[in-house]
Every structure is written in C-alpha cells, then in structure tokens.
Amino acid sequence: MPVRLRGVGGRILVTVAKETPVNIHRNERVLAFMIAGIVGLSIVAFLTVIIATASGLPGNQFQGGFWQAVALLPGVGLPVGFLLIIALLVVSGRRRSREAAAAVSRSTSTTKK
C-alpha cells in the first residue's frame, strides 16, 4: 500500500526530495571496493596460513609455490589497503570541500539578488 503524503509537510518533502541532486562519485566507490577486496583477501590469506600451520603443515612448505604467495599476501596487501584508505580520505575531503565552496558561492549569489 503506497504512502500518501498530505498537507504542507508532504508537499515540502516531495519538493525537497525531487530537487536534491544525487551525486555519484565513481572514484570513491572504486577506491572503497579496492580497499574491501585487498584487505578482505589479505585477511583470508592470513587466516589460511594460521589454519594451515595449526593443521600441521611444516614450515618448509611455505618456502615455495602456492604457500609462499599466500604467506606473502598479507604483508603486502594490508599496507596497500592502508594507503588506499588514506587516498580515499583525501579524495573524499577534497570533494567535500569543493562542494562546500560551491554551496557557499551559490548561497551568496542568491542573497545578492
């Protein structure tokens, strides 16, 4: 059953919702998914090494092949994920400051008229 908005409050809500722009920030979304993927894969690799060691895999098996890559992944992936988090914070902060400056300039131009 659809909700019907009645009265002045309903008209204001519908008007504000229609006039509010929806900004899609592709760079931020891509960075966020990269962070999730890299950090998630690193944590899975870390847990895999812990489980393999607890299961009795000898230490010399980590010297080559598949296990060497799995053991190395958290050491590389987690610092890269941390750097990507910093990059995401910088990109997001710059975007927000540009949006705030644009909003201030729009509000001052409308008050001067």
Secondary structure by P-SEA (a helix, b strand, c coil): cbbbbccaaaaaaaaaaaabbbbbbaaaaaaaaaaaaaaaaaaaaaaaaaaaaaaccccccccccaaaaaaaccccaaaaaaaaaaaaaaaaaaaaaaaaaaaaaaaaaaaac
